[in-house]
């Protein structure tokens, strides 16, 4: 069997592996039922959907012909490192600095991964995502997430 699109084949395999890993990891949590889903219900479903999507992409990479085989090409390691690093920093900063500081910090640092970085757009995105996250997680879902740094309480 010949691979007709290297990019689609590699991304499909990545989707399959990540989807199966999420679904497998979700089995460690209570599954619940459709009426009362447990903490493992949603990640398990998303993992299965991601694996199915990966299988479809992989299948298309084996069946749909491309002109040059659609090679993978250059991997942007610097943007990848910037984005992963900013997410890791967010994970460490959230309990200490709260969402109102950590989330704008995440957006601003991750924006540096783009070749089209623009301060105005970056700040607008940071404010909008922080406000939307506050609305969804704190107000609508009523989750207990630290909003402000531990040493600052408004």
C-alpha positions in Angstrom: 0.0 0.0 0.0 1.4 3.4 -1.0 1.2 6.6 1.1 -0.3 9.2 -1.2 -0.1 12.2 1.3 2.7 12.1 3.9 1.3 15.1 5.8 -2.2 13.6 6.1 -0.8 10.2 7.0 1.4 11.6 9.8 -1.3 13.8 11.2 -3.8 11.0 11.1 -1.5 8.7 13.0 -0.9 11.5 15.5 -4.7 12.0 16.0 -5.2 8.2 16.5 -2.4 8.0 19.1 -3.5 11.1 21.0 -7.2 10.0 20.9 -6.5 6.6 22.2 -4.2 8.0 24.9 -7.0 10.3 26.1 -9.6 7.6 26.0 -7.4 5.2 27.8 -6.5 7.9 30.4 -10.2 8.7 30.9 -10.8 5.1 32.0 -9.1 5.9 35.3 -12.0 8.2 36.2 -15.7 7.3 36.9 -17.6 7.1 33.7 -21.1 7.7 34.9 -24.1 7.6 32.6 -25.6 9.8 29.9 -28.0 11.3 32.4 -25.3 11.9 35.0 -21.8 11.9 33.3 -18.8 11.4 35.4 -15.4 13.0 35.0 -14.3 10.3 32.6 -17.3 10.6 30.3 -16.4 13.7 28.2 -12.6 12.9 27.8 -13.4 9.4 26.8 -15.9 10.5 24.1 -13.5 13.1 22.8 -10.7 10.6 22.7 -12.7 8.2 20.7 -13.9 10.9 18.3 -10.3 12.1 17.8 -9.2 8.6 17.1 -12.0 8.1 14.5 -11.1 11.4 12.9 -7.5 10.2 12.7 -8.5 7.0 11.1 -10.5 8.9 8.5 -7.6 11.2 7.7 -5.1 8.3 7.6 -7.5 6.4 5.2 -7.7 9.4 2.9 -3.9 9.7 2.9 -3.8 6.2 1.5 -6.5 6.6 -1.1 -6.6 10.2 -2.4 -3.8 10.8 -4.9 -1.7 14.0 -4.6 0.7 15.4 -7.2 4.0 15.3 -5.2 3.0 12.9 -2.3 2.5 16.0 -0.1 5.8 15.7 1.9 5.9 16.7 5.5 8.5 19.4 5.1 10.0 21.7 7.8 8.7 21.5 11.4 8.6 24.8 13.2 10.3 23.9 16.4 10.6 27.4 17.8 6.8 28.2 17.6 6.1 24.7 19.0 8.4 25.3 22.0 7.0 28.8 22.6 3.4 27.5 22.7 4.1 24.4 24.8 6.3 26.5 27.2 3.6 29.1 27.6 1.0 26.4 28.4 3.3 24.8 31.0 4.0 28.2 32.5 0.2 28.8 32.7 -0.2 25.5 34.5 2.3 26.6 37.1 1.1 30.2 37.3 -2.7 29.7 37.6 -2.7 28.5 41.3 -0.3 31.3 42.3 -1.2 34.2 40.1 -4.9 33.5 39.4 -6.7 33.5 36.1 -6.8 37.2 35.7 -3.0 37.3 35.5 -2.1 33.9 34.2 -4.4 33.8 31.2 -3.3 37.1 29.6 0.3 36.0 30.3 -0.4 32.8 28.4 -2.0 34.6 25.4 0.8 37.2 25.2 3.6 34.6 25.4 1.9 32.2 22.9 1.4 35.1 20.5 5.1 35.5 20.1 5.0 32.1 18.2 3.4 33.9 15.3 5.2 35.5 12.4 2.4 38.1 12.3 2.6 39.3 15.9 0.7 42.5 16.6 0.5 44.0 20.1 -3.0 45.5 19.6 -4.5 42.2 18.4 -2.6 40.3 21.1 -4.0 42.5 23.9 -7.5 42.4 22.5 -7.4 38.6 22.4 -6.0 38.5 26.0 -8.8 40.7 27.3 -11.5 38.9 25.4 -10.3 35.4 26.3 -9.9 36.4 30.0 -13.4 37.9 30.1 -14.9 34.9 28.3 -13.1 32.5 30.6 -14.3 34.3 33.7 -17.9 34.2 32.4 -17.8 30.5 31.5 -15.8 29.0 34.3 -16.6 31.3 37.3 -20.0 32.7 36.6 -21.8 30.2 34.4 -20.3 26.9 35.6 -19.6 28.3 39.2 -16.2 26.5 39.3 -13.7 27.4 42.1 -10.8 28.7 40.1 -8.4 31.3 41.7 -9.1 34.6 40.0 -6.4 36.8 41.5 -2.9 36.2 43.0 -2.9 34.6 46.4 -1.5 37.8 48.0 -4.1 40.0 46.3 -7.8 39.9 47.0 -10.0 42.7 45.5 
